[in-house]
Structure formats: structure tokens, C-alpha cells
């Protein structure tokens, strides 16, 4: 059952208006943010699976590819921690990505005993090939916001990432 106020559209539809005094309005907005945040997670997972399918990769391999594309070179241990995978699983993922010419292993610059994994030359093309029109759609979405509003969104996303990192730390 949808717990949204009656005049609140479904997720992804139009602009929301939450009625009531500021204190109840804030609580209602928190509820909407929580529900929409969970729906966003579902949509992002669906997008990840579609992009993986279009690239010919499985979702885990595509997730590793995406992580390296946005984060830059990482050690296999860092990849394992970031994706909540075992180091053995990550070795298999890296092997498959390397076999397809998407990543390469290199000696760690600070510790020659370690290896880093990075995207191979030209591998970033996969991102645009697997989600045609994404850049245009995101640019069109962002065009509705002022520079100040975009800066607020960027700050919020950064803080959200920090909270999510804390929530996904291994329990001791």
C-alpha cells in the first residue's frame, strides 16, 4: 500500500506537493524521500542489469567495470571491499574483463608487491554503447536546475555516498 499523501503522484511522475504545516510537511517529505530512494535503488539495479546485458557481461563484471571507470585504478582487495565480493571472486571477474580487453593489471606505484587494475585503453566506450541516449537524457534533466541547485544536489549526493559507505561497512 502506498503511504503517500493523496495529492502526491507516483514515483517518477511530475512534481510532488506535500500538504500540511512545516513540521508535518517535513515528516511527509522524509517518507517520500525514503520511498523514492528505495525505488531509485530498484531502478538503478534494473539499469545496471540492462547495461550489463547490452554489453555482453554479467551484472557483477559490469559493476566492476563501472567501478573502475568512475573510481580509477584499484587493487583487487579494494574492488572486493567496494563490491562486497570475496577476493577469489574478484580474481575471476578481473580475469574475464582482462580476457575481453577491458582492463589491465599493472604494478602498484607505491608497493611493487601489489597489483592495480585499471581500464584498458578505449574500454570507456562500453558505457556509452550500453546506454544510448543517457548523456542527453541526464543533460536534459539537469537543464531544469540552476547552478546553485546543481551544487546542492552534488553536495547531497556526496553526503549520501558517505552515509551509504558507513551503512555498508562490515560489522565487527
N, C-alpha and C positions, 0 to 999 in steps of 0.2 A: 504494500500500500504506500502511495506517495504521501509524505508528510509535509508537502509544500503548501504554503498559503494558497487559497483558491485562485487568486489572480496571478500566480506565478507560473509561467509557461514551462513546458517540459525541457529537459536538458538540451542545450544546443539550439533552442528556438528563441530568437528575438532577445529583447531586453527584459530583465526582471524588475519588478517593483515589489518591494516588501512593505506592507502597510504597518501602521501602529506607531506608538511613541518610540523615541530613540532607544530606550533600553530593550523593549521587546523586539524592535526592528533589528537591533544588533544581534540578539539571540537568534532571530529568524534567519538573518544573513549567515551566521555561523553554521546553522543547519544546512542551508543551501550550499555553502562552501564545502561542507563535509560531503554531502551527497554528490555534488558536481565534481568534486575532487576524485571521488571513487569512480564516477562514471568516466572521467578523463583518463584514469588509470586503465580502465577496461578498453577505452578507445585507443590508447597508446599501445597496449598489448596487441590489439587487433591490427593496428598499423604495422607493428613490428613483424607480426606473422605474415601479413600480406607482402611486405617488402622482402622478407626472407624468401617467401615463395617465389616472388618475381626474380630474385637474384639467383635462385637455384640452391640456396643454402638452407640449412635447418635454422630454426629460431635462435638456438644457442650460439651457433657460429656467426650468425648475422649480428647478434647482440655484442659479441666480442669485436667484430669488425667495426661496429658503430662506436663502441667504447674507445677503440684505438683511434678512430677518425676524429673524435671530438676531444680526446684527452692527450693524444700524442703517445710517444713510446712509453711502454710499461714493462715491468718484469712479469714473468708468468705468475709469480706469487701475488703481485698487485692485481693482475687480471682475476685470479682466483678469488681474492678478497672482494673485489668490486662486483663480481657476478655471483658470489656465493656458490662457487664450484670448488671441487677438490682440485689439487694441483695435477693429479693424474688426468682428470677430465680436461683441464686446460691444455695439457700437452697434446691430447688428441685434437682439440679444437685448433690449436696453432698449427699442428701438422696438416690438417685439412685445408686451412686457409693458405698455408705456405704452398701446398701442392697445387692450388688454384692460382698462384702468383699474386695473392692479395696482401700477404705480409712477408716480412723477412726478419730473421733473427740477427742480432748484432751484439757484440761485446758491450757490456755496460761501461760507460765512460769513467765512472768513479770507482768501480770494483770489477777488475777483469775476470773474477771468478763468476760473475753474474752475466746473464743474458738479458737483453731487452728485445721486445717485439715491437715492430713498427709497420705502418702501412708501406707496401711496396709502391714504387713509382707508378702513378696512374690509377692506383686502386680506388681513389676517391670518386672515380666516375660512377661506381656502383650506386652510390647514394642517390644521384640524380636520375639514374636509369630505373631505379626501383620505385620511385615515387614521382612520376612525371607530373609537373604542374604544382608540386609542393611549394617551391620557392615563390611562384607567382601567387598562390593562394595565401601564403603567410604574409607576403608583402601587402596584398590587398587588405588582409585583416588588420595589419599594423598601421595602414594608412589612416584609419579612423581615429588614431590616438595622437596626441601632441607629444613632442619630445619629452616633456616633463612626465607625462603619463607613462610613456615607454620606459623612462628611467625608473619610475616607481615599480612597474611590472618587473623589470630586470632585478631590482633590489629585492622584491618579494620572492622571485624565483630563486635567487641566491640564498636567501634566508630559508626558504622551503627546502632547498637541497641540503642545507646544513642540518635541519631538523630530521629529514629523512635519513641522512647519514647516521645521526645519533640513534634513531629508532631501529636501524638495521645493524648496529654493532653487535658482535657476538656477545651472548650473555656469559658472565663468568660464574 
